[in-house]
């Protein structure tokens, strides 16, 4: 499914490899509801932040080689989510294109800036204070956002400005990403056509 029209910005993507089987559906004009089943509890919790604070409806079903580790599952979910977002946006006509957000959680503070530019790029500056959050390897957060930016064709800058608790650091990153994305995909009532002097993104 890929409408990407001005009235119905929804898309669904399936990604099947020897390592993972993933289905992602997204509605950019949703209410923040989510159905998430990746097999990684903490990751589901972070994806829920994207849906809730990004005001989009998100369904993700993933089966991966978790007997090895979570790497392939987390990375491939990022890829499929990026692909679904790009399809739902269509030609990006009438969107704001840019979004940014600062989000605190107790002592932690993160900033995310997004440009739906058509040019993939990730600037990642998140000095986690420990390597694991429960059973979740914090390095996988980078893999998720790298997969997303590559396949959403978005420039994404992510900075954790301060934080002592790695759970707080990670949660502020996902919440700030959600708020920045919400702004970037919003319809701009003053915009006519694609928000670029080139006429395309």
C-alpha positions in Angstrom: 0.0 0.0 0.0 1.3 3.4 -0.9 -1.0 6.4 -1.3 1.3 9.2 -0.3 -1.5 11.6 -1.5 -2.5 14.9 0.0 -5.4 13.3 1.8 -4.2 9.9 2.8 -0.5 9.6 3.8 -0.2 5.9 4.6 2.2 3.2 3.6 3.1 -0.4 4.3 6.5 -2.1 3.7 7.6 -5.6 4.1 11.2 -6.6 4.3 12.2 -10.2 4.2 15.8 -11.4 4.4 17.5 -14.6 5.7 18.0 -12.7 9.0 14.7 -10.9 9.5 11.0 -10.8 8.4 9.5 -7.3 9.0 6.3 -5.6 8.3 5.8 -1.9 9.0 2.8 0.3 8.4 2.5 4.0 9.1 -0.1 6.6 8.9 1.4 10.1 9.2 -1.9 11.7 10.1 -2.8 9.2 12.9 -3.5 9.7 16.6 -0.3 8.2 18.0 -1.4 4.6 18.4 1.0 1.7 18.0 1.1 -2.0 17.7 4.7 -3.2 18.2 6.2 -6.7 18.4 9.9 -6.8 17.6 10.8 -9.4 20.3 12.9 -6.7 22.1 11.0 -5.1 24.9 13.1 -2.0 25.4 13.1 -1.3 21.6 9.3 -1.6 21.5 9.2 0.9 24.3 11.3 3.3 22.3 9.3 2.8 19.1 6.2 3.6 21.1 7.7 7.0 21.8 8.0 7.7 18.1 4.3 6.9 17.5 3.0 8.7 20.6 5.1 11.9 20.4 5.2 11.9 16.6 1.4 11.7 16.4 1.6 8.9 13.8 0.0 5.5 13.8 2.7 2.8 13.7 2.5 -1.0 13.4 5.7 -3.0 13.4 5.9 -6.8 13.4 9.4 -8.3 13.3 10.9 -11.7 13.6 14.6 -11.8 13.6 17.6 -13.9 14.6 17.5 -12.8 18.2 19.3 -16.0 19.2 22.4 -14.2 17.8 21.7 -10.7 19.0 19.3 -7.8 18.3 21.5 -6.1 15.7 19.8 -7.3 12.5 16.3 -6.8 13.9 16.9 -3.2 15.1 18.7 -2.2 11.9 16.2 -3.7 9.6 13.3 -2.1 11.5 15.0 1.2 10.9 15.4 0.5 7.2 11.7 -0.6 6.8 10.4 2.4 8.8 12.5 4.8 6.7 11.1 3.2 3.5 7.5 3.4 4.8 7.9 7.0 5.8 9.3 7.9 2.3 6.4 6.2 0.6 3.8 7.8 2.8 5.3 11.3 2.0 5.0 10.8 -1.7 6.6 13.8 -3.5 6.7 15.7 -0.2 4.5 18.5 -1.6 3.1 20.8 1.0 5.2 19.6 4.0 7.3 21.7 6.3 10.4 19.5 5.5 12.4 20.7 8.5 11.8 19.8 12.1 13.7 20.2 15.4 13.1 19.4 19.0 14.7 19.5 22.4 13.4 17.0 25.0 14.5 16.6 28.6 13.9 13.7 31.0 15.2 14.5 34.5 18.9 15.1 34.1 19.1 14.1 30.4 18.5 16.4 27.4 18.6 15.6 23.7 18.3 17.6 20.5 17.2 16.2 17.1 17.1 18.1 13.9 15.6 16.6 10.7 15.6 17.7 7.1 13.6 15.5 4.7 16.0 16.6 2.0 16.2 13.5 -0.2 19.9 13.2 0.9 20.6 10.6 3.5 23.0 11.5 6.3 23.3 10.9 10.1 25.3 13.0 12.5 25.3 11.0 15.8 26.7 12.4 19.0 25.3 10.4 21.9 27.8 9.5 24.6 26.0 6.8 26.5 27.1 6.4 30.1 26.9 2.6 29.9 26.8 -0.1 27.2 23.6 -1.9 28.1 20.1 -0.9 29.2 18.9 -4.1 30.7 19.6 -6.5 27.9 19.6 -3.9 25.2 22.9 -2.9 23.6 22.9 0.9 23.3 25.0 0.7 20.1 21.9 -0.5 18.3 20.3 2.9 18.6 22.8 4.2 16.1 22.0 1.3 13.8 18.3 2.1 13.9 18.7 5.7 13.1 21.4 5.0 10.4 19.0 2.6 8.7 16.2 5.1 9.0 18.1 8.1 7.5 19.5 6.0 4.7 16.1 4.8 3.5 13.9 7.8 4.4 16.5 9.9 2.5 16.7 12.3 5.4 19.4 14.3 7.0 19.3 13.7 10.8 21.4 15.3 13.5 21.1 13.7 16.9 22.9 15.1 20.0 22.5 14.1 23.6 23.6 17.3 25.3 23.7 15.9 28.8 22.7 12.9 30.9 23.9 10.4 33.5 21.3 7.7 33.1 21.6 5.8 29.8 17.8 4.9 29.8 17.0 8.6 30.1 19.6 9.5 27.4 18.1 7.0 25.0 14.5 7.9 25.8 15.1 11.6 25.2 16.7 10.8 21.8 13.7 8.9 20.7 11.2 11.5 22.0 13.1 14.4 20.4 13.3 12.4 17.1 9.5 11.9 17.3 8.8 15.6 17.9 11.2 16.7 15.2 9.7 14.2 12.7 6.2 15.4 13.6 7.0 18.9 12.6 8.9 17.9 9.5 6.1 15.9 8.0 3.3 18.3 8.9 1.4 20.0 6.2 2.4 23.7 5.9 -0.7 25.8 5.1 1.5 28.5 3.6 3.4 26.1 1.3 2.7 25.6 -2.3 4.3 22.6 -3.9 7.5 20.9 -2.9 9.5 22.9 -0.3 12.7 23.3 -2.4 14.0 25.8 -4.9 14.9 22.8 -7.1 11.2 21.8 -7.3 11.8 18.3 -6.0 13.2 16.5 -2.9 
